[in-house]
Amino acid sequence: MVKRSQFAVILLVLFVLIPNTFAQTADTADIPVSESTSPDVETAPLAEPDPSPFAEDDEQSAAPVKKVVAKKSVWYGLRLSGRGVFLPQSTIEWFVERASSGVSELGYGVELYRRTNEFELALGLGFDGLSPDDGIWIEKGQSIPVDQPDLVEFEDFSWFSVDLKITWRTELGDMLALRYGVGLGLGIMLGDIYRSDFICANESPSSCGQLPGGKVREKEDGIPPVLPILHANVGLEIRPVPNFHVIIEGGLRTIPFLGASVGYEF
């Protein structure tokens, strides 16, 4: 027969063990079933690892680098020119009654220049012949045979010039530009002029001859050693190939001219 003390111990053990058993059962029910043991649960795909944060930078650094070439805006060049120099006899006769002829000579030049698309500054050296024909000249207000004319002879009469020119350019296309400009220069006079006294039998210059006892080939000393040169020009610039051009222009270098030049840029 179970004693009362033994029954009390049994009840105490049951009181402790039964609640713990139910608690463990409940905890076991709350544990989720493993995906690997449940055939009815779909397995979610594993997320792919994020790419390296430097991958994009590596791709960009591997891409070819395009060089940006600045468009050229200033050119320097050398130009050689040739021209015809013309001064009509009628123009000379604004200052004398009669001239032997007009001036029709050749000129040459070389220029160093700096230009942009719209503007050019040039420093030039040049040479121009200035000699009319030898012949009879009559001073303003006089006439033959009443007055005595002079036989005037020109010996290598010319000038050597130093010029500074400013030219504006208007592009008319890839190969053509309109040019117009002004400038100043100095002409160093070269050569000599000689005068001889003549006398005429009638109004025809062909009737004139040496005046007995008069001057014979007396050197003219009234010519200034240096004369100013005024420039005004207009022309077309043709560029058939890069860095090379041809200019056809006309205007004034104190004396009217028409010429052409070729230039190279670097």
C-alpha positions, 0 to 999 in steps of 0.5 A: 500500500502506497504511503501518503508520503510516497504519493506526495512525491509522485504528485510532485514529480508529475507536477514538474514533468508534465508541464515541461513535456507540453512546453517542449511539444509546443516548441517543437511545433513552432520550429519551421520545417527545413526546406530540404525535408519538405517536398511541397515547398519550392526552393527560392533561387539564391541571389547572385552576388553583387558585381564589384563596385569597381567593375564599371570603373574598370570598363570605363578605364578600358574604353579608348580615350578620344583626343580633343584637338583644338581648332587652329585660330592663328597662322603665320606665313611668308608671302612673295609678290609681283605687281605691275605699277602704273601711273598714267601720263594724264595723272602726271600732267596734273602737276606739269604741262607736259610729261614724256610718258606715264609710268609702267614698271614692275615691282616685287615684294616679300611679306611676313604676316600673322592672320586669323580668319578675319584679320591679317597684319603684315610687315613687308619689304618691296621694290618698285620701278618708277621711271617714265620714258626719257623725253621733253617735259614742260613746266606747268603754265608754260608752252613751247616754243615761247618757253624753254622745256627740259629734256628729262632722263631717268636712270634707275629711278625707283624706291625700296619700301618698308610697309605695315599693312592691315587687311580684313578677310571675309570668308566666301567658302573653304577655298575663297576669301575677300580681302581689303585693307590699308597700310603705311610705308616708307619709300627710300628713293633710288636712282637719279634724274638728269635735266638738260636745257632745250629750245624748240622751233615750234609747238612740236616736241620733235622740233626741240634741241639742245640749248647752246650754253645751257645745262647738260645732264644736270643732276636733279637734287630736289628729290626727297630721300624718303617718301611716304607710301599709302596703301589701299588694296582689295583682292581675292584669296584662293586656297587650293590646298591647305597652308598655300594660297594665291592672292590677286589684288589691286589698289594703291601703293601711292601709285596704282598697282595690279598684282599677284602673290603666293604664300605659305603658312606654318 
